[in-house]
Amino acid sequence: MAIEIEHKFLLLNDDWRKLVTKSTKYKQGYLASEKNTSIRVRISDKEAWLNIKSATIGNFRHEYEYEIPYQDAEEIINNLCRKPLIEKTRHLIPIGPHIWEIDEFEGENRGLIVAEIELQETDQSFNKPEWIGQEVTHDLRYYNNNLSSTPFSKWG
């Protein structure tokens, strides 16, 4: 069984930018979003994936991801996924044994920047860099699935 253990945070400042080792643009769209699960398609560069994720609130979720043909993914995103799409640049920052993922959103979610860290165990400890702010793991607004239906630009 595939498990995702993840914490989400807001950022206090831009100090993280000087630590980025890799950046990748992503576009993703949601095919289905139910109370218990979401199904999305994501593309980056010339790779694409189908992702099925439980809609559990918190830092522990079931997640399954499968590589799919890039052309199929583009067609699915353009023709079948709800709009707006999630467009973002993911910046990677290795710190100790962990890699922080900083998602800088574009499009209708422009202005939102969220840091994520994935862990191996639910009780695994980690150090928070000085640029990490408030934890928003339990705030549904920050889930990509919800950003697709209620974008950051509409929060008011």
MOWO-V371701 format. One record per backbone hydrogen bond with DSSP energy under -1.0 kcal/mol. NH is the residue of the N-H (numbers start at 1). CO is the residue of the C=O. Records with the same first field share a line. If there is no record, write none. Layout:
# MOWO-V371701
NH->CO, CO
This chain:
# MOWO-V371701
4->61
6->59
7->117
9->115
10->134
12->131
17->14
19->16
20->17
21->92
24->90
26->88
27->43
28->86
29->41
31->39
32->39
34->37
38->53
39->32
40->51
41->29
42->49
43->27
44->47
47->44
49->42
50->66
51->40
52->64
53->38
54->62
55->36
61->4
63->2
64->52
66->50
68->48
73->69
74->70
75->71
76->72
77->73
78->74
79->75
80->76
81->76
82->30
86->28
88->26
89->104
90->24
91->102
92->22
93->100
95->98
98->95
100->93
101->116
102->91
103->114
104->89
105->112
106->87
109->106
110->107
112->109
114->103
115->9
116->101
117->7
119->5
124->121
132->129
133->10
136->8
139->136
142->139
143->140
147->143
148->144
150->146
153->108
154->151
155->152
